Amino acid sequence: MPDANSLASATGKRKNAIARVSLALGSGAIVINGRRMEEYFPREALQLMVRRPLELTESLDRYDIKASIHGGGVAGQAGALRHGIARALERLDATQRLTLKRAGFLTRDPRRKERKKYGQKGARARFQFSKR
């Protein structure tokens, strides 16, 4: 996936979403699966989440980001993209590692869906109990 003019590439993961990210020098355009970020993530909260590592390292208008995301839902995909961007920024400039690590962007979020248990309605929800 990394193209000829990319400076750094990385993979980010969250839940079942996987994002392959490549950074290139540019004007700050973020393209996800061939679509602009505002089009791919219409919710403002998800856009802020994705931009956060760039704001933290003060490189919002310095790099163009091209990402390929698959799996999971929209929130998981946004988290995976944030993780991938942070890892790519760290590869590009190792001095930013401490900043990104303190913000928690380099750590993969380990939370996953809890499995459904037998004899129950869901992971924790039980069937209604009837005494009589």
Buried (B, 14 or more C-beta within 10 A) or exposed (E): EBEEEBBBBBBBBBBBBBBBBBBBEBEEEBBBEEEEBEEBBEEEEBBEBBBBBBEBBEBEEBBBBBBBBEBBEBBBBBBBBBBBBBBBBBBBBEEBBEBBEEBEBBEEBEEEEEEEEEEEEEEEEEEEEEEE
